[in-house]
Amino acid sequence: MQKYLALFRGINVSGKNIIKMEGLRKVMANAGYTDVATYIQSGNVVFIATEPDKDIVRQHIEALVEKEYNLSIAIFIFDEADMHRALFLNPFAGPDDIEEGIKKLYVTFLSGIPEAGYYEKLLQAPIGEDEIVLKDDILYFKLAGKASDSKLSNNLIENKLKLRATTRNWNTTIKLYGMLKETGSKS
């Protein structure tokens, strides 16, 4: 049995790609996943699977979403070690800062490690005073102002890095790590 976190890219945003979390939990449970839990409406799901290969799990859930909702959604799958790494590599918050309440910090999970030239293109993009740091397949950013004023978006990141991306704020990332750690402990 393996504990996983699935991050869905671009669902329930501006009235598009609507997937109700209650329905998604049922679809995943009916497909054999256990201890399925969701967090907020942006497509964050923790669960237990018997399959040890994250890529196979991703493909299966993407196929489920396609079948049940007629949506082609990019899904990212992580285990507890992946999320631990994501939290502790953050250059804007050290291990002692792993707590809710840190504002303006975001974590963008990428579908791979971008080529250096593509990362340079992102660094040259007109993002104002926002700060970005790449650590392997994770892009961290710290906003200078409000999120609504930032030029950083998944679309910009994907365009420049030539990879799929999904972003979560720091508080959500911390919450999801905690949920993942606790998954299966009540069984």
C-alpha positions in Angstrom: 0.0 0.0 0.0 1.3 3.4 -1.0 0.1 6.9 0.2 -0.2 9.4 -2.6 -1.2 13.0 -3.2 -2.7 13.9 -6.5 -2.7 17.5 -7.7 -5.1 18.3 -10.5 -4.1 21.2 -12.8 -6.7 23.8 -13.7 -9.9 22.4 -12.3 -12.7 24.5 -10.8 -11.1 27.8 -12.0 -13.3 30.6 -13.3 -16.2 28.2 -13.8 -14.2 25.8 -16.1 -13.3 22.2 -15.7 -15.8 21.7 -12.9 -15.2 18.6 -10.8 -17.1 18.4 -7.4 -14.8 17.0 -4.8 -17.5 14.8 -3.2 -18.1 13.1 -6.6 -14.3 12.8 -7.2 -13.9 11.0 -3.9 -16.6 8.5 -4.9 -15.1 8.0 -8.3 -11.7 7.3 -6.9 -13.1 5.0 -4.1 -15.1 3.1 -6.7 -11.9 2.6 -8.7 -10.2 0.9 -5.7 -8.4 3.7 -4.0 -8.9 3.9 -0.2 -8.8 6.6 2.4 -9.6 9.2 -0.3 -9.7 12.7 1.1 -9.8 16.1 -0.7 -8.7 19.6 0.4 -10.4 22.7 -1.0 -11.9 22.7 -4.5 -8.7 23.1 -6.6 -8.1 19.4 -7.0 -6.0 18.2 -4.1 -6.5 14.5 -3.2 -4.8 12.2 -0.8 -5.4 8.5 -1.0 -3.9 5.0 -0.7 -3.3 2.8 -3.7 -1.9 -0.7 -4.1 0.1 0.4 -7.2 3.7 1.3 -6.4 4.4 3.1 -9.7 3.4 6.8 -9.5 3.2 7.1 -13.3 0.8 4.2 -13.6 -1.4 5.8 -10.8 -1.3 9.1 -12.7 -2.3 7.5 -16.0 -5.1 5.7 -14.3 -6.6 8.7 -12.6 -6.3 10.8 -15.7 -8.2 8.1 -17.6 -10.8 8.0 -14.8 -11.3 11.8 -15.1 -11.5 11.6 -18.8 -14.2 8.8 -18.6 -16.2 10.3 -15.7 -16.0 14.0 -16.5 -15.0 14.1 -20.2 -12.0 16.3 -19.2 -8.4 15.9 -20.2 -6.7 17.1 -17.0 -3.0 17.0 -16.2 -2.5 15.3 -12.8 0.7 15.2 -10.7 1.3 12.4 -8.3 3.5 12.6 -5.2 4.4 10.4 -2.3 5.4 11.5 1.2 9.1 11.7 0.4 8.3 14.0 -2.6 6.3 16.4 -0.5 8.9 16.4 2.3 11.5 17.3 -0.3 9.3 20.1 -1.7 8.8 21.6 1.7 12.4 21.5 2.8 14.0 22.7 -0.4 12.1 26.0 -0.3 14.8 28.7 -0.5 12.4 31.3 0.9 11.5 29.3 4.1 13.8 27.1 6.1 12.9 24.0 8.0 12.1 26.1 11.0 9.6 28.1 8.9 7.4 25.1 8.0 4.2 26.5 9.5 1.1 28.1 8.2 0.9 31.8 7.9 3.8 32.5 5.6 2.4 34.8 2.9 3.3 35.3 -0.7 5.1 32.0 -1.1 4.1 29.5 -3.8 5.3 26.1 -5.0 5.0 25.2 -8.6 5.3 21.5 -9.3 6.7 20.7 -12.8 6.3 17.7 -15.0 10.0 17.4 -15.3 13.3 19.2 -14.9 13.5 22.1 -17.4 16.4 22.6 -19.7 18.7 25.4 -18.5 17.9 27.6 -21.6 14.2 27.5 -20.8 14.8 28.4 -17.2 16.8 31.4 -18.4 13.9 32.5 -20.6 11.6 32.4 -17.5 14.2 34.4 -15.5 14.1 37.0 -18.3 10.3 37.3 -18.4 8.8 40.5 -17.2 7.8 39.4 -13.7 8.7 42.6 -11.8 10.0 42.2 -8.3 8.7 38.7 -7.8 11.5 36.2 -7.0 11.8 32.7 -8.5 14.2 29.8 -7.7 14.2 26.5 -9.5 15.1 23.3 -7.5 15.1 20.3 -9.9 11.4 19.9 -10.9 10.0 22.4 -8.4 9.8 26.2 -9.0 9.5 28.3 -5.8 8.4 31.9 -6.0 7.9 34.7 -3.6 5.7 37.6 -4.6 6.6 41.2 -4.1 2.9 42.2 -3.9 -0.5 40.7 -4.2 -1.0 37.5 -6.2 -3.6 39.3 -8.4 -0.9 41.8 -9.4 1.8 39.2 -10.3 2.6 38.3 -13.9 3.7 34.8 -12.8 1.1 32.2 -13.8 1.0 28.6 -14.7 0.5 29.6 -18.4 3.7 31.8 -18.3 5.7 29.1 -16.5 4.5 26.4 -18.9 5.2 28.5 -21.9 8.7 29.4 -20.9 9.8 26.1 -19.4 8.0 23.9 -22.0 6.6 21.7 -19.2 3.3 21.1 -17.5 2.9 22.9 -14.1 0.5 23.2 -11.2 0.9 25.7 -8.4 -0.1 25.7 -4.7 0.4 28.4 -2.1 2.7 27.7 0.8 -0.1 27.1 3.3 -1.9 24.7 1.0 1.4 22.8 0.4 2.0 22.5 4.1 -1.6 21.3 4.7 -1.4 18.7 2.0 1.9 17.3 3.4 0.2 17.0 6.8 -2.8 15.2 5.3 -0.5 12.9 3.3 1.4 12.0 6.5 -1.9 11.2 8.3 -3.5 9.2 5.5 -4.1 5.7 6.6 -3.4 6.3 10.3 -7.1 6.1 11.2 -7.6 2.7 9.5 
